[in-house]
């Protein structure tokens, strides 16, 4: 079998609670680097999420399908447990991580070192957030929305609607 027949599977993991335009930017750019990109929605039983796993997956799928810039080689899947175990299971060759600031790098640098010790055959690629998305975080978006601030430049329309709807119920 020649190397061209082998597909490069990339994994972009995160909690995506909720997905932001910064996440979409990374998905769009990563989908051009790999043959197949899996957006891995992490579930950590010890963590409290604003949106359920199904809601997060649905918001990501809707956001991707409504974005013409995202290639059609992207799938959204849920996972729990160790990231490297999941990467091995889906035969990922590359883990994609987005960086916004120096503080992200410190954490990601340590995580990448640990992941490499667990499986040195899976590479980690860092993509810098685009300038207009560098300060967007899911946490800030939720806080701004909860305080009736405007979030439409930070998240896809589907997410804005879902956040406002969920906050009205609380």
C-alpha positions as CSV (number, residue, x, y, z in Angstrom):
1,X,0.0,0.0,0.0
2,X,1.5,3.4,-0.9
3,X,1.5,6.3,1.4
4,X,-1.0,8.3,-0.6
5,X,-3.7,5.7,0.2
6,X,-3.2,6.4,3.9
7,X,-5.5,9.2,5.2
8,X,-4.3,11.6,7.8
9,X,-6.9,11.8,10.5
10,X,-6.7,14.8,12.7
11,X,-8.4,15.2,16.1
12,X,-9.5,18.6,17.5
13,X,-10.5,17.9,21.0
14,X,-12.3,20.2,23.5
15,X,-15.3,20.7,25.7
16,X,-16.8,23.3,23.3
17,X,-19.2,24.6,26.0
18,X,-20.2,26.4,23.8
19,X,-18.4,26.5,20.4
20,X,-17.2,29.9,19.5
21,X,-16.1,31.6,16.3
22,X,-12.6,31.0,17.4
23,X,-13.2,27.3,17.5
24,X,-14.8,27.5,14.1
25,X,-11.8,29.3,12.7
26,X,-9.5,26.5,14.0
27,X,-11.8,23.8,12.6
28,X,-11.9,25.5,9.2
29,X,-8.1,25.9,9.0
30,X,-7.4,22.4,10.4
31,X,-9.8,20.8,7.9
32,X,-7.5,22.0,5.2
33,X,-4.4,20.4,6.8
34,X,-5.7,16.8,7.3
35,X,-7.7,14.4,5.1
36,X,-10.3,13.9,7.8
37,X,-10.9,16.0,10.9
38,X,-12.8,14.8,13.9
39,X,-14.0,17.4,16.4
40,X,-13.9,15.4,19.6
41,X,-16.3,16.7,22.2
42,X,-14.9,15.8,25.6
43,X,-17.1,14.6,28.4
44,X,-15.6,14.8,31.9
45,X,-17.9,13.4,34.5
46,X,-16.2,15.6,37.2
47,X,-16.9,18.8,35.3
48,X,-20.2,20.7,35.2
49,X,-21.1,21.8,31.7
50,X,-23.5,24.6,30.7
51,X,-24.7,22.6,27.7
52,X,-25.3,18.8,27.7
53,X,-23.1,16.6,25.5
54,X,-25.9,16.2,23.0
55,X,-26.5,20.0,22.9
56,X,-22.8,20.7,22.4
57,X,-22.5,18.2,19.6
58,X,-25.7,19.5,17.9
59,X,-24.5,23.2,18.2
60,X,-21.1,22.2,16.6
61,X,-22.8,20.2,13.8
62,X,-25.2,23.1,13.1
63,X,-22.4,25.7,13.2
64,X,-20.2,23.6,10.8
65,X,-23.0,22.9,8.4
66,X,-24.0,26.5,8.2
67,X,-20.4,27.7,7.6
68,X,-19.4,27.6,4.0
69,X,-15.7,28.0,4.9
70,X,-15.6,24.5,6.7
71,X,-14.7,21.6,4.5
72,X,-16.9,18.6,4.2
73,X,-14.2,16.3,5.7
74,X,-15.3,17.2,9.3
75,X,-17.2,14.9,11.7
76,X,-18.3,15.6,15.3
77,X,-18.0,12.8,17.9
78,X,-18.3,12.6,21.7
79,X,-15.7,10.9,23.8
80,X,-14.8,10.5,27.5
81,X,-11.7,9.2,29.1
82,X,-8.1,9.7,28.2
83,X,-7.5,11.8,25.1
84,X,-4.7,9.6,23.8
85,X,-6.8,6.5,24.1
86,X,-9.5,8.1,22.0
87,X,-6.9,9.3,19.5
88,X,-5.6,5.8,19.2
89,X,-9.1,4.4,18.8
90,X,-9.9,6.7,15.9
91,X,-6.4,6.2,14.4
92,X,-5.6,9.9,14.6
93,X,-2.1,10.9,13.5
94,X,-2.4,14.5,14.6
95,X,-4.0,16.3,17.5
96,X,-4.9,19.9,16.7
97,X,-4.8,22.5,19.5
98,X,-5.7,26.2,19.3
99,X,-3.6,28.8,21.1
100,X,-4.9,32.2,21.9
101,X,-2.2,33.6,24.3
102,X,0.9,32.8,26.2
103,X,-1.1,31.4,29.1
104,X,-2.6,28.8,26.7
105,X,0.9,27.8,25.6
106,X,2.1,26.9,29.1
107,X,-0.8,24.5,29.7
108,X,-0.7,23.1,26.2
109,X,3.1,22.6,26.3
110,X,2.8,20.5,29.4
111,X,-0.2,18.5,28.0
112,X,1.7,17.8,24.8
113,X,4.7,16.5,26.7
114,X,2.5,14.1,28.7
115,X,0.6,13.0,25.5
116,X,3.9,12.3,23.7
117,X,5.0,10.1,26.6
118,X,1.7,8.1,26.3
119,X,2.0,7.8,22.5
120,X,4.9,9.3,20.6
121,X,3.4,8.3,17.2
122,X,0.7,11.0,17.5
123,X,1.9,14.5,16.8
124,X,0.4,17.7,18.2
125,X,0.0,20.7,16.0
126,X,-0.7,24.2,17.4
127,X,-2.7,26.7,15.4
128,X,-2.6,30.2,16.6
129,X,-6.0,31.9,16.9
130,X,-6.7,34.4,14.2
131,X,-6.2,37.9,15.4
132,X,-9.9,38.7,15.6
133,X,-10.5,35.6,17.7
134,X,-7.6,35.7,20.1
135,X,-9.6,36.9,23.1
136,X,-12.8,34.8,22.6
137,X,-13.4,32.1,25.2
138,X,-16.5,30.0,26.0
139,X,-16.3,31.2,29.6
140,X,-16.3,34.9,28.6
141,X,-19.1,34.4,26.1
142,X,-21.3,32.8,28.8
143,X,-20.5,35.6,31.3
144,X,-21.2,38.3,28.8
145,X,-24.5,36.7,27.7
146,X,-25.6,36.2,31.3
147,X,-25.1,39.9,31.9
148,X,-27.2,40.7,28.8
149,X,-24.1,41.7,26.7
150,X,-23.9,41.4,23.0
151,X,-22.2,38.1,21.8
152,X,-23.1,37.9,18.1
153,X,-19.5,38.7,17.0
154,X,-18.2,35.9,19.2
155,X,-20.4,32.9,18.4
156,X,-22.4,31.5,15.5
157,X,-26.1,32.4,15.4
158,X,-27.2,29.0,16.6
159,X,-25.1,29.3,19.7
160,X,-26.3,32.8,20.4
161,X,-29.9,31.6,20.3
162,X,-29.2,28.6,22.4
163,X,-27.4,30.6,25.1
164,X,-30.1,33.2,25.3
165,X,-32.8,30.5,25.5
166,X,-31.0,28.5,28.2
167,X,-30.3,31.6,30.3
168,X,-34.0,32.7,30.1
169,X,-34.9,29.3,31.7
170,X,-32.6,29.9,34.7
